[in-house]
Amino acid sequence: MNRLTLNKVDKATTELERKAKRLAKKAKLYAVLIGILLTLVMIMLAFYNVSRWFDDNKVNFYVPVKFIQPVVITKREIKSPIPSKEQVKVYEENKAKSQREAMVERLYQKTRQLESNFGFDQADMTATHIYCQNIGKVNEIGYFYKGDRHFCFENEAGQRKEFTYWLTNRIDKGYTLNEAFC
């Protein structure tokens, strides 16, 4: 081979080598850019997944050494003693008394309802409760002292007190409720 062809071959080779080097540099640049892009995408995906994991889970960090107080003071629970027979008797009496008072109150209210519809019954204008209302007094329970149809109480409290006294007095004498009201 002659020298000219070798020169041409060398020139062609060097030109080819230069192109290959340029192409290799571009390939390296593209590879680095693709790597950086993939790294950013992976970081974003990792951040997204970690964020979602923390939405569903809670992480508690505990202190490895726990200091405990040597003396702890708490309030003592005192159990109530068994009640004595006297205490039971007093309780039973109070319970019976409160039940009796509640029964008398219910009967008082029922009597007011039946006798005068709590003072609102206007069917009979000659009724005692209407007479008493006209003079500024009350008698909504149909109570006639010694048969006086025009007997009135000063106020509702006096009416309640008289009814309670009247009914409890009859019950104490041994009357049944039906006998007491009859």
C-alpha positions as YAML, in Angstrom:
chain: A
units: angstrom
residues:
- id: 1
  name: MET
  ca: [0.00, 0.00, 0.00]
- id: 2
  name: ASN
  ca: [1.20, 3.25, -0.59]
- id: 3
  name: ARG
  ca: [1.56, 6.11, 1.59]
- id: 4
  name: LEU
  ca: [-1.28, 8.15, 0.24]
- id: 5
  name: THR
  ca: [-3.79, 5.49, 0.89]
- id: 6
  name: LEU
  ca: [-2.39, 5.05, 4.36]
- id: 7
  name: ASN
  ca: [-2.73, 8.76, 4.93]
- id: 8
  name: LYS
  ca: [-6.25, 8.65, 3.67]
- id: 9
  name: VAL
  ca: [-6.98, 5.64, 5.84]
- id: 10
  name: ASP
  ca: [-5.37, 7.37, 8.82]
- id: 11
  name: LYS
  ca: [-7.34, 10.50, 8.14]
- id: 12
  name: ALA
  ca: [-10.52, 8.51, 7.70]
- id: 13
  name: THR
  ca: [-9.78, 6.57, 10.89]
- id: 14
  name: THR
  ca: [-8.99, 9.68, 12.85]
- id: 15
  name: GLU
  ca: [-12.13, 11.35, 11.48]
- id: 16
  name: LEU
  ca: [-14.10, 8.24, 12.44]
- id: 17
  name: GLU
  ca: [-12.48, 8.16, 15.85]
- id: 18
  name: ARG
  ca: [-13.35, 11.82, 16.40]
- id: 19
  name: LYS
  ca: [-16.97, 11.20, 15.45]
- id: 20
  name: ALA
  ca: [-17.02, 8.17, 17.71]
- id: 21
  name: LYS
  ca: [-15.55, 10.22, 20.55]
- id: 22
  name: ARG
  ca: [-18.15, 12.97, 20.00]
- id: 23
  name: LEU
  ca: [-20.88, 10.38, 19.87]
- id: 24
  name: ALA
  ca: [-19.52, 8.76, 23.03]
- id: 25
  name: LYS
  ca: [-19.50, 12.16, 24.80]
- id: 26
  name: LYS
  ca: [-23.11, 12.77, 23.74]
- id: 27
  name: ALA
  ca: [-24.07, 9.27, 24.87]
- id: 28
  name: LYS
  ca: [-22.39, 9.89, 28.23]
- id: 29
  name: LEU
  ca: [-24.23, 13.21, 28.55]
- id: 30
  name: TYR
  ca: [-27.57, 11.60, 27.68]
- id: 31
  name: ALA
  ca: [-26.87, 8.73, 30.08]
- id: 32
  name: VAL
  ca: [-26.07, 11.19, 32.89]
- id: 33
  name: LEU
  ca: [-29.23, 13.24, 32.12]
- id: 34
  name: ILE
  ca: [-31.37, 10.10, 32.01]
- id: 35
  name: GLY
  ca: [-29.78, 8.94, 35.29]
- id: 36
  name: ILE
  ca: [-30.47, 12.30, 36.93]
- id: 37
  name: LEU
  ca: [-34.06, 12.25, 35.62]
- id: 38
  name: LEU
  ca: [-34.61, 8.67, 36.85]
- id: 39
  name: THR
  ca: [-33.08, 9.57, 40.22]
- id: 40
  name: LEU
  ca: [-35.46, 12.54, 40.58]
- id: 41
  name: VAL
  ca: [-38.44, 10.37, 39.62]
- id: 42
  name: MET
  ca: [-37.38, 7.69, 42.13]
- id: 43
  name: ILE
  ca: [-36.92, 10.30, 44.89]
- id: 44
  name: MET
  ca: [-40.36, 11.75, 44.16]
- id: 45
  name: LEU
  ca: [-41.95, 8.26, 44.21]
- id: 46
  name: ALA
  ca: [-40.15, 7.42, 47.44]
- id: 47
  name: PHE
  ca: [-41.29, 10.69, 49.03]
- id: 48
  name: TYR
  ca: [-44.88, 10.05, 47.89]
- id: 49
  name: ASN
  ca: [-44.90, 6.49, 49.27]
- id: 50
  name: VAL
  ca: [-43.34, 7.54, 52.57]
- id: 51
  name: SER
  ca: [-45.89, 10.32, 52.87]
- id: 52
  name: ARG
  ca: [-48.77, 7.88, 52.24]
- id: 53
  name: TRP
  ca: [-47.28, 5.44, 54.77]
- id: 54
  name: PHE
  ca: [-47.20, 8.18, 57.43]
- id: 55
  name: ASP
  ca: [-50.85, 9.00, 56.65]
- id: 56
  name: ASP
  ca: [-51.82, 5.47, 57.72]
- id: 57
  name: ASN
  ca: [-49.22, 4.84, 60.44]
- id: 58
  name: LYS
  ca: [-47.97, 6.65, 63.52]
- id: 59
  name: VAL
  ca: [-44.46, 6.35, 64.86]
- id: 60
  name: ASN
  ca: [-43.87, 6.78, 68.59]
- id: 61
  name: PHE
  ca: [-40.40, 7.21, 69.93]
- id: 62
  name: TYR
  ca: [-40.00, 5.99, 73.47]
- id: 63
  name: VAL
  ca: [-37.40, 7.00, 75.99]
- id: 64
  name: PRO
  ca: [-35.09, 4.02, 76.49]
- id: 65
  name: VAL
  ca: [-34.69, 4.69, 80.22]
- id: 66
  name: LYS
  ca: [-37.75, 5.38, 82.30]
- id: 67
  name: PHE
  ca: [-37.43, 7.04, 85.67]
- id: 68
  name: ILE
  ca: [-40.04, 5.96, 88.19]
- id: 69
  name: GLN
  ca: [-40.79, 7.79, 91.42]
- id: 70
  name: PRO
  ca: [-39.92, 5.63, 94.41]
- id: 71
  name: VAL
  ca: [-43.06, 6.71, 96.32]
- id: 72
  name: VAL
  ca: [-46.49, 7.05, 94.75]
- id: 73
  name: ILE
  ca: [-49.31, 8.53, 96.83]
- id: 74
  name: THR
  ca: [-52.87, 7.60, 95.91]
- id: 75
  name: LYS
  ca: [-56.18, 8.22, 97.62]
- id: 76
  name: ARG
  ca: [-57.39, 5.31, 99.68]
- id: 77
  name: GLU
  ca: [-60.75, 3.75, 98.92]
- id: 78
  name: ILE
  ca: [-62.67, 3.28, 102.13]
- id: 79
  name: LYS
  ca: [-65.32, 0.64, 101.96]
- id: 80
  name: SER
  ca: [-68.47, 1.56, 103.79]
- id: 81
  name: PRO
  ca: [-69.14, -0.58, 106.84]
- id: 82
  name: ILE
  ca: [-72.16, -2.81, 107.03]
- id: 83
  name: PRO
  ca: [-75.06, -0.71, 108.29]
- id: 84
  name: SER
  ca: [-76.36, -1.41, 111.75]
- id: 85
  name: LYS
  ca: [-79.94, -2.49, 112.46]
- id: 86
  name: GLU
  ca: [-80.74, 1.01, 113.69]
- id: 87
  name: GLN
  ca: [-79.40, 2.57, 110.49]
- id: 88
  name: VAL
  ca: [-81.41, 0.11, 108.41]
- id: 89
  name: LYS
  ca: [-84.53, 0.93, 110.45]
- id: 90
  name: VAL
  ca: [-84.03, 4.69, 110.00]
- id: 91
  name: TYR
  ca: [-83.44, 4.16, 106.27]
- id: 92
  name: GLU
  ca: [-86.59, 2.08, 105.93]
- id: 93
  name: GLU
  ca: [-88.61, 4.71, 107.84]
- id: 94
  name: ASN
  ca: [-87.28, 7.54, 105.69]
- id: 95
  name: LYS
  ca: [-87.95, 5.51, 102.55]
- id: 96
  name: ALA
  ca: [-91.51, 4.76, 103.67]
- id: 97
  name: LYS
  ca: [-92.04, 8.42, 104.61]
- id: 98
  name: SER
  ca: [-90.80, 9.68, 101.24]
- id: 99
  name: GLN
  ca: [-92.93, 7.10, 99.39]
- id: 100
  name: ARG
  ca: [-95.96, 8.17, 101.44]
- id: 101
  name: GLU
  ca: [-95.30, 11.86, 100.70]
- id: 102
  name: ALA
  ca: [-94.99, 11.07, 96.99]
- id: 103
  name: MET
  ca: [-98.25, 9.11, 97.08]
- id: 104
  name: VAL
  ca: [-100.06, 11.96, 98.88]
- id: 105
  name: GLU
  ca: [-98.73, 14.45, 96.31]
- id: 106
  name: ARG
  ca: [-99.92, 12.28, 93.41]
- id: 107
  name: LEU
  ca: [-103.37, 11.96, 95.05]
- id: 108
  name: TYR
  ca: [-103.47, 15.73, 95.63]
- id: 109
  name: GLN
  ca: [-102.74, 16.42, 91.96]
- id: 110
  name: LYS
  ca: [-105.25, 13.79, 90.82]
- id: 111
  name: THR
  ca: [-107.92, 15.29, 93.11]
- id: 112
  name: ARG
  ca: [-107.26, 18.76, 91.67]
- id: 113
  name: GLN
  ca: [-107.57, 17.34, 88.18]
- id: 114
  name: LEU
  ca: [-110.82, 15.48, 88.85]
- id: 115
  name: GLU
  ca: [-112.51, 18.22, 90.92]
- id: 116
  name: SER
  ca: [-111.72, 21.31, 88.84]
- id: 117
  name: ASN
  ca: [-109.30, 20.37, 86.06]
- id: 118
  name: PHE
  ca: [-106.60, 22.28, 87.96]
- id: 119
  name: GLY
  ca: [-108.93, 25.30, 88.23]
- id: 120
  name: PHE
  ca: [-109.59, 25.59, 84.50]
- id: 121
  name: ASP
  ca: [-112.99, 23.81, 84.33]
- id: 122
  name: GLN
  ca: [-115.57, 26.36, 83.18]
- id: 123
  name: ALA
  ca: [-118.50, 23.96, 82.61]
- id: 124
  name: ASP
  ca: [-120.40, 24.86, 85.80]
- id: 125
  name: MET
  ca: [-120.28, 28.55, 86.68]
- id: 126
  name: THR
  ca: [-121.63, 27.81, 90.18]
- id: 127
  name: ALA
  ca: [-118.64, 25.58, 91.02]
- id: 128
  name: THR
  ca: [-116.68, 26.36, 94.18]
- id: 129
  name: HIS
  ca: [-113.36, 26.87, 92.37]
- id: 130
  name: ILE
  ca: [-114.91, 29.57, 90.14]
- id: 131
  name: TYR
  ca: [-116.44, 31.32, 93.17]
- id: 132
  name: CYS
  ca: [-113.07, 31.28, 94.93]
- id: 133
  name: GLN
  ca: [-111.23, 32.54, 91.82]
- id: 134
  name: ASN
  ca: [-113.64, 35.46, 91.57]
- id: 135
  name: ILE
  ca: [-112.75, 36.61, 95.09]
- id: 136
  name: GLY
  ca: [-108.99, 36.00, 94.62]
- id: 137
  name: LYS
  ca: [-108.74, 32.73, 96.55]
- id: 138
  name: VAL
  ca: [-108.54, 29.02, 95.66]
- id: 139
  name: ASN
  ca: [-110.41, 25.76, 96.27]
- id: 140
  name: GLU
  ca: [-109.57, 23.39, 93.43]
- id: 141
  name: ILE
  ca: [-109.95, 20.17, 95.47]
- id: 142
  name: GLY
  ca: [-113.67, 20.31, 96.29]
- id: 143
  name: TYR
  ca: [-113.03, 20.69, 100.02]
- id: 144
  name: PHE
  ca: [-116.14, 21.86, 101.90]
- id: 145
  name: TYR
  ca: [-115.32, 22.73, 105.49]
- id: 146
  name: LYS
  ca: [-118.35, 21.70, 107.54]
- id: 147
  name: GLY
  ca: [-120.39, 21.51, 104.32]
- id: 148
  name: ASP
  ca: [-119.72, 25.13, 103.29]
- id: 149
  name: ARG
  ca: [-119.64, 25.18, 99.46]
- id: 150
  name: HIS
  ca: [-118.14, 28.66, 99.54]
- id: 151
  name: PHE
  ca: [-115.11, 27.72, 101.66]
- id: 152
  name: CYS
  ca: [-111.89, 29.06, 100.08]
- id: 153
  name: PHE
  ca: [-108.20, 28.86, 100.89]
- id: 154
  name: GLU
  ca: [-105.98, 31.93, 100.86]
- id: 155
  name: ASN
  ca: [-103.51, 30.31, 98.44]
- id: 156
  name: GLU
  ca: [-102.52, 27.02, 96.83]
- id: 157
  name: ALA
  ca: [-99.96, 26.23, 99.53]
- id: 158
  name: GLY
  ca: [-102.65, 26.37, 102.22]
- id: 159
  name: GLN
  ca: [-104.88, 24.16, 100.09]
- id: 160
  name: ARG
  ca: [-102.09, 21.58, 99.70]
- id: 161
  name: LYS
  ca: [-101.27, 21.68, 103.43]
- id: 162
  name: GLU
  ca: [-104.91, 21.09, 104.43]
- id: 163
  name: PHE
  ca: [-105.33, 18.23, 101.92]
- id: 164
  name: THR
  ca: [-102.10, 16.57, 103.12]
- id: 165
  name: TYR
  ca: [-103.14, 16.90, 106.78]
- id: 166
  name: TRP
  ca: [-106.67, 15.61, 106.05]
- id: 167
  name: LEU
  ca: [-105.49, 12.56, 104.04]
- id: 168
  name: THR
  ca: [-102.56, 11.54, 106.29]
- id: 169
  name: ASN
  ca: [-104.79, 11.88, 109.38]
- id: 170
  name: ARG
  ca: [-107.30, 9.44, 107.87]
- id: 171
  name: ILE
  ca: [-104.56, 7.01, 106.76]
- id: 172
  name: ASP
  ca: [-103.01, 7.13, 110.25]
- id: 173
  name: LYS
  ca: [-106.40, 6.20, 111.71]
- id: 174
  name: GLY
  ca: [-106.30, 3.00, 109.63]
- id: 175
  name: TYR
  ca: [-108.55, 3.95, 106.74]
- id: 176
  name: THR
  ca: [-107.80, 2.52, 103.32]
- id: 177
  name: LEU
  ca: [-107.49, 5.02, 100.48]
- id: 178
  name: ASN
  ca: [-110.99, 4.21, 99.25]
- id: 179
  name: GLU
  ca: [-112.41, 4.71, 102.75]
- id: 180
  name: ALA
  ca: [-110.46, 7.93, 103.24]
- id: 181
  name: PHE
  ca: [-111.79, 9.50, 100.05]
- id: 182
  name: CYS
  ca: [-115.30, 8.23, 100.62]
...
